[in-house]
Amino acid sequence: FISCLLGNFVEMYDLFLFSSIRVSSLQSLDLNENDVLQNGIFLLNIQLFGLLCGGILGGILGDKLGRMQILFGSIILYSIANIANAFVQTVPQYAICRFLAGLGLAGEIGACITVIIEVLPVLYRGYGIMLLMAFGHMAAIIASIFANLMDWRTNFFIGGIIGLLILLFRMKVTEPELYQKVAVDSKIKRGNFLNIISSRHKLIKYTKSILVSSSSWFCFGILIMFAPEIAPHLGLQTKIQPQMYMPYYFCALVLGDICCGILGQYFKTRKWIIALYIFFLILLSTVYLSSTQMTYHSFLVLISLMGFFSGYSVLSFTQAAEQFGTNIRSTVATSTTNFSRGFGIIFTFSLSFLKNHVSIVSAASIIGVIGLSVAFLSAISLQETFNKDLDYTE
């Protein structure tokens, strides 16, 4: 459990670091304001594409070879990619490092979720994932603070070195007993992705699990990350940089993680707490994008509230992993987590396309209406998994 907490801490540090140093790092490569936006979208999409590829590969290997094996491989890959990222001089070099980091990062979160729900007692699984996500998002707070204190190259280097140190801690960690029971049975096919997509019922359940988590990536990947470009059109007069407001978002996200986990345990439900959080994200996104005289104070309040209610990923990732049996659980947990992140590619490409035809605010609104509505409908139609026995195979 501690090994997963530490690994997810480093994973989240790297994943969200780019959002804080996007502008400053690209400006240091002598790019103008318009190129910073376009290349920022490009690099984010490259990292998300790496997450998509790693999400499938890492999940399958986690079921075939073992949860801990993929945790070893993922942390080595993204740690080395981070260290290399500290020395890039061009955008193509930057892109290669972001892709490799995404490929490695993909295996971490899904494998950690799988391990935690398989080693903890049924009644405490929700609390375990709550702590995993909250601890990870604390790393995002630190990354956004460090972005103000240190050069962006130093930040990437630190992330890589910490990852290699945590690798040493994992050397003596063994596989969960649930997985060991399945691994010794040669008749059970493990990590078979076709097992998911060949069944209509499983495919629908799998797709809904991905869509549920996608709305938090609309809020972060569009409204928060590109706030410097969107906020002036909402009446905000103060010039903002990501490192100025990201700590507020991530602090609220940690609180949202904790509250979401506690509420899910108290009311003994995953799906209805998820649906409630998404409903509030719909309201907050509407207020944000309909603003015409936004002040810096109201901007911070809105992005903090969006951060709080984006904390439902604690339950959505848990629910996705609990929907399927032990022999494909890592495949599902890792791929759904990263496919939902991969929706950021669709969102950012849509933003780039639509802003050539309508205002950037209208473009974000169109994406939000579709993305948030689909996520809400998917959430309320999924099976409840609270207290579900996970000792079974597909």
matplotlib code that plots the C-alpha trace (Angstrom):
import matplotlib.pyplot as plt

x = [0.0, 2.8, 4.7, 1.7, 1.2, 4.8, 4.7, 1.5, 3.0, 5.8, 3.4, 1.1, 4.1, 5.2, 1.7, 0.7, 4.1, 3.8, 0.5, 2.4, 5.5, 4.0, 4.2, 7.6, 9.3, 8.2, 9.0, 12.5, 12.8, 12.2, 8.6, 6.2, 2.8, 0.8, 3.4, 3.3, -0.4, -0.1, 3.0, 1.5, -1.5, 0.8, 3.0, 0.0, -1.5, 1.8, 1.9, -1.7, -1.1, 1.7, -0.7, -3.2, -0.6, 0.8, -2.7, -3.4, 0.1, 0.7, -2.7, -2.3, 1.3, 0.0, -2.4, 0.0, 3.2, 2.1, 1.1, 4.5, 6.3, 4.5, 5.1, 8.9, 8.9, 6.7, 8.7, 12.0, 10.7, 9.1, 11.9, 14.5, 12.2, 11.9, 15.7, 16.1, 13.4, 15.5, 18.1, 15.9, 16.6, 13.9, 10.2, 10.7, 13.1, 10.5, 7.8, 9.9, 10.4, 6.7, 5.6, 8.0, 7.0, 3.3, 4.1, 5.6, 3.2, 0.2, 1.1, 1.5, -2.0, -3.9, -1.6, -1.7, -5.5, -5.5, -3.1, -4.9, -8.4, -6.9, -4.9, -7.3, -10.5, -13.7, -14.9, -11.7, -11.1, -12.8, -10.6, -7.5, -8.1, -9.1, -5.6, -3.9, -5.5, -5.2, -1.5, -0.9, -2.7, -0.6, 2.4, 0.5, 0.4, 4.1, 4.8, 2.8, 4.6, 8.0, 7.2, 7.3, 10.5, 12.8, 13.6, 11.5, 14.5, 15.3, 11.7, 11.9, 15.2, 13.9, 10.9, 13.1, 15.5, 12.7, 11.2, 14.4, 14.7, 11.1, 12.1, 14.6, 11.7, 9.7, 12.3, 10.9, 7.1, 5.3, 2.1, -1.4, -2.8, -5.8, -3.5, -1.2, -4.3, -5.2, -1.5, -1.0, -4.0, -2.9, -6.5, -7.4, -6.5, -5.0, -4.7, -6.9, -8.2, -10.5, -12.3, -13.5, -14.4, -15.8, -18.8, -21.4, -22.2, -18.6, -17.8, -20.7, -19.6, -16.0, -16.9, -19.1, -16.3, -14.0, -16.7, -17.5, -13.9, -13.6, -15.5, -12.8, -10.3, -12.5, -12.4, -8.6, -7.4, -9.5, -10.9, -7.9, -4.9, -5.8, -7.2, -4.5, -6.0, -9.7, -10.0, -9.3, -12.4, -14.5, -13.6, -10.6, -8.2, -5.4, -2.8, -2.4, 0.2, -0.5, 1.9, -0.2, -3.4, -2.6, -1.8, -5.4, -6.8, -4.8, -5.3, -9.1, -8.6, -7.0, -9.9, -12.4, -10.6, -10.9, -14.5, -15.6, -14.0, -15.6, -19.0, -18.9, -18.0, -20.6, -23.5, -22.3, -22.4, -20.0, -22.2, -24.5, -21.6, -19.9, -23.1, -23.5, -19.9, -20.3, -23.6, -21.8, -19.0, -21.8, -23.0, -19.6, -18.5, -21.7, -20.9, -17.3, -18.0, -20.9, -18.9, -18.5, -16.9, -14.8, -12.4, -9.3, -10.9, -13.9, -11.6, -9.7, -13.0, -14.4, -11.2, -10.9, -14.5, -13.9, -10.8, -12.9, -15.6, -13.0, -12.1, -14.7, -12.0, -11.3, -14.5, -14.7, -11.3, -12.3, -15.6, -14.1, -11.6, -14.4, -16.5, -14.3, -12.7, -9.1, -7.8, -8.4, -8.7, -5.3, -6.1, -9.3, -8.0, -5.0, -6.6, -9.8, -7.8, -5.6, -8.3, -10.2, -7.1, -6.8, -10.1, -7.9, -6.6, -10.2, -11.0, -7.8, -8.1, -11.8, -10.7, -8.1, -10.6, -13.6, -11.7, -11.1, -14.8, -16.2, -14.7, -12.5, -15.3, -17.9, -15.6, -15.0, -18.8, -19.6, -17.1, -18.3, -22.0, -21.2, -18.5, -20.2, -23.6, -22.2, -20.2, -23.3, -25.5, -22.8, -22.3, -26.0, -26.3, -23.3, -23.7, -23.1, -20.0, -19.8, -18.8, -18.6, -16.6, -13.6, -12.5, -13.7, -12.5, -14.1]
y = [0.0, 2.4, 1.5, 2.4, 5.7, 6.7, 5.6, 7.5, 10.6, 10.6, 9.8, 12.7, 15.0, 14.4, 14.2, 17.6, 19.3, 20.1, 22.0, 24.4, 24.9, 24.8, 28.5, 29.2, 26.1, 26.9, 30.6, 29.6, 27.8, 31.2, 30.6, 33.5, 33.7, 31.9, 29.2, 28.6, 27.8, 25.5, 23.7, 23.4, 21.6, 19.5, 18.4, 17.7, 15.5, 13.7, 12.9, 11.8, 9.6, 8.0, 7.4, 5.8, 3.4, 2.6, 2.2, -0.8, -2.3, -1.7, -3.1, -6.3, -6.9, -6.2, -9.2, -11.4, -10.8, -9.4, -6.1, -5.4, -6.2, -3.4, -1.1, -1.7, -1.1, 2.0, 3.8, 3.1, 4.4, 7.7, 8.5, 8.3, 10.2, 13.0, 13.2, 13.5, 16.1, 18.4, 18.6, 19.2, 22.1, 21.8, 21.1, 17.7, 16.6, 17.8, 15.8, 12.5, 12.8, 13.6, 10.5, 8.2, 9.7, 9.1, 5.6, 4.9, 6.9, 4.9, 1.7, 3.3, 4.5, 1.5, -1.0, 0.9, 0.9, -2.8, -3.7, -1.6, -3.0, -6.5, -6.3, -4.2, -5.6, -5.0, -2.3, -0.3, -0.3, 3.1, 4.6, 3.1, 4.6, 7.9, 8.1, 7.0, 9.8, 12.5, 11.6, 11.8, 15.1, 16.5, 15.9, 18.1, 20.9, 20.5, 20.5, 23.7, 25.4, 24.2, 25.8, 29.1, 28.4, 26.5, 26.4, 24.0, 21.8, 21.4, 20.3, 17.5, 16.3, 16.1, 14.1, 11.6, 11.1, 10.6, 8.0, 6.0, 6.2, 4.8, 1.9, 0.7, 0.7, -1.6, -4.4, -6.5, -6.0, -9.2, -9.8, -9.6, -13.0, -12.7, -12.4, -15.3, -17.6, -16.8, -16.8, -20.5, -21.7, -22.1, -22.5, -18.9, -16.5, -13.3, -9.9, -10.8, -7.5, -9.3, -10.7, -7.1, -6.0, -9.3, -9.2, -6.5, -6.3, -5.9, -3.5, -1.2, -1.4, -0.7, 2.3, 3.9, 3.5, 5.5, 8.2, 8.7, 10.0, 12.1, 15.1, 15.9, 16.0, 18.5, 20.8, 20.4, 19.9, 22.8, 25.2, 25.1, 24.4, 26.9, 29.5, 32.1, 32.0, 31.7, 34.0, 37.3, 36.6, 36.2, 39.8, 38.9, 41.9, 40.4, 38.5, 35.0, 32.3, 28.6, 28.5, 31.4, 29.5, 25.8, 25.4, 26.5, 24.0, 21.1, 21.9, 21.8, 18.6, 16.9, 18.0, 16.8, 13.4, 13.0, 14.1, 12.0, 8.9, 9.5, 10.2, 7.1, 5.0, 6.7, 6.4, 3.0, 4.0, 4.8, 5.8, 8.3, 10.3, 10.3, 11.6, 14.3, 15.5, 15.6, 17.5, 20.2, 20.3, 21.0, 23.9, 25.3, 25.0, 26.9, 29.7, 29.9, 30.0, 32.4, 35.0, 38.4, 40.5, 37.9, 39.2, 37.4, 36.5, 34.9, 33.1, 31.5, 30.6, 28.9, 27.0, 25.8, 24.6, 22.8, 21.2, 20.0, 18.4, 16.8, 14.7, 12.2, 10.3, 8.6, 6.7, 6.5, 4.7, 2.4, 1.6, 0.8, -1.7, -3.3, -4.0, -6.8, -10.1, -10.6, -12.0, -8.7, -6.3, -4.7, -4.4, -2.6, -0.4, 0.8, 1.3, 3.0, 5.4, 6.4, 6.3, 8.8, 11.0, 10.4, 12.2, 15.3, 14.7, 14.8, 17.9, 19.8, 18.9, 20.0, 23.3, 23.9, 23.2, 25.1, 28.2, 28.8, 29.1, 30.5, 32.2, 30.1, 30.5, 29.1, 26.3, 25.3, 25.5, 23.2, 20.6, 20.9, 20.4, 17.1, 15.8, 16.5, 15.3, 12.0, 11.5, 12.2, 9.7, 7.1, 7.5, 6.9, 3.9, 1.9, -1.0, -0.2, -1.9, -0.9, -4.0, -6.2, -9.4, -9.2, -12.9, -14.0, -14.2, -13.4]
z = [0.0, 1.0, -2.2, -4.3, -2.4, -3.1, -6.7, -7.4, -5.8, -8.3, -11.2, -10.4, -9.9, -13.4, -15.0, -13.7, -13.7, -17.4, -16.8, -14.4, -16.5, -20.0, -20.6, -19.0, -20.5, -24.0, -23.7, -22.7, -26.1, -27.7, -28.9, -29.3, -27.6, -30.4, -30.7, -27.0, -27.2, -30.3, -29.1, -25.6, -27.1, -29.2, -26.3, -24.0, -26.8, -27.3, -23.6, -23.6, -26.6, -24.7, -21.8, -24.3, -25.7, -22.2, -20.8, -23.0, -22.9, -19.2, -18.2, -20.3, -18.9, -15.4, -15.8, -17.7, -15.8, -12.5, -10.9, -9.4, -12.6, -14.4, -11.5, -11.8, -15.6, -15.5, -12.8, -14.6, -17.9, -16.8, -14.3, -17.1, -19.5, -16.8, -16.4, -20.2, -20.3, -18.2, -21.0, -24.1, -26.4, -29.1, -29.2, -31.0, -28.2, -25.7, -27.5, -27.4, -23.7, -23.1, -25.1, -23.3, -19.9, -20.8, -21.9, -18.5, -16.4, -17.8, -16.0, -12.6, -11.6, -12.9, -11.3, -8.0, -8.0, -8.8, -6.1, -3.4, -4.1, -4.1, -0.8, 1.3, 3.0, 1.2, 3.6, 3.3, -0.5, -0.9, 1.8, 0.2, -3.2, -1.5, 0.2, -3.1, -5.1, -2.3, -1.8, -5.5, -5.9, -3.1, -5.5, -8.0, -5.4, -4.8, -8.6, -9.0, -6.1, -7.3, -10.6, -8.9, -7.0, -9.4, -13.1, -15.1, -16.0, -12.3, -11.7, -14.3, -12.9, -9.4, -10.5, -12.3, -9.3, -6.8, -9.1, -9.2, -5.3, -5.0, -7.3, -4.7, -2.1, -4.3, -4.7, -1.9, -2.6, -3.6, -5.7, -4.1, -3.0, -5.3, -8.3, -7.1, -7.0, -10.6, -11.9, -10.9, -12.9, -16.5, -17.7, -16.9, -19.6, -18.1, -19.7, -22.7, -24.1, -26.5, -23.4, -22.9, -26.4, -27.7, -25.3, -25.9, -22.2, -21.1, -23.9, -22.9, -19.2, -20.2, -22.4, -19.7, -17.2, -19.5, -20.2, -16.5, -15.8, -18.9, -17.6, -15.0, -17.9, -19.7, -16.6, -16.2, -19.8, -21.2, -18.5, -16.1, -18.3, -20.9, -18.6, -19.6, -23.1, -22.1, -19.0, -20.9, -23.0, -19.7, -18.6, -16.4, -16.6, -14.5, -16.6, -15.2, -15.5, -14.6, -11.6, -10.1, -9.8, -10.1, -6.3, -5.6, -8.0, -6.7, -3.0, -3.6, -5.6, -2.6, -0.4, -3.1, -3.1, 0.6, 0.8, -2.1, -0.6, 2.8, 1.3, -0.8, 2.3, 4.5, 2.1, 0.8, -2.9, -5.6, -8.6, -6.9, -5.3, -8.7, -10.4, -7.7, -8.3, -12.1, -11.7, -9.7, -12.4, -15.0, -12.9, -12.2, -15.9, -16.9, -14.5, -15.5, -19.3, -19.0, -17.0, -18.6, -15.8, -14.0, -11.3, -10.2, -6.9, -8.6, -11.0, -8.1, -6.3, -9.5, -10.4, -6.7, -6.7, -10.0, -8.5, -5.5, -7.6, -9.9, -6.9, -7.9, -9.9, -6.6, -6.9, -10.7, -11.0, -8.2, -9.7, -13.1, -11.6, -9.5, -12.6, -13.8, -12.7, -11.4, -14.7, -16.6, -13.7, -14.3, -18.0, -17.2, -14.4, -16.3, -19.7, -18.5, -16.4, -19.3, -21.9, -19.8, -19.7, -23.5, -23.9, -23.4, -27.0, -28.3, -26.2, -27.2, -30.9, -30.8, -29.2, -31.8, -34.6, -33.2, -32.2, -35.9, -36.4, -33.1, -30.1, -27.7, -25.1, -27.4, -28.5, -24.8, -24.2, -27.0, -25.9, -22.3, -23.1, -24.9, -22.6, -19.3, -20.4, -21.6, -18.4, -16.2, -18.1, -18.0, -14.3, -13.4, -15.7, -14.4, -11.9, -8.2, -7.0, -3.3, -1.1, -4.3, -3.8, -6.2, -5.8, -9.3, -12.9, -16.2]

ax = plt.figure().add_subplot(projection="3d")
ax.plot(x, y, z, "-o")
ax.set_aspect("equal")
plt.show()
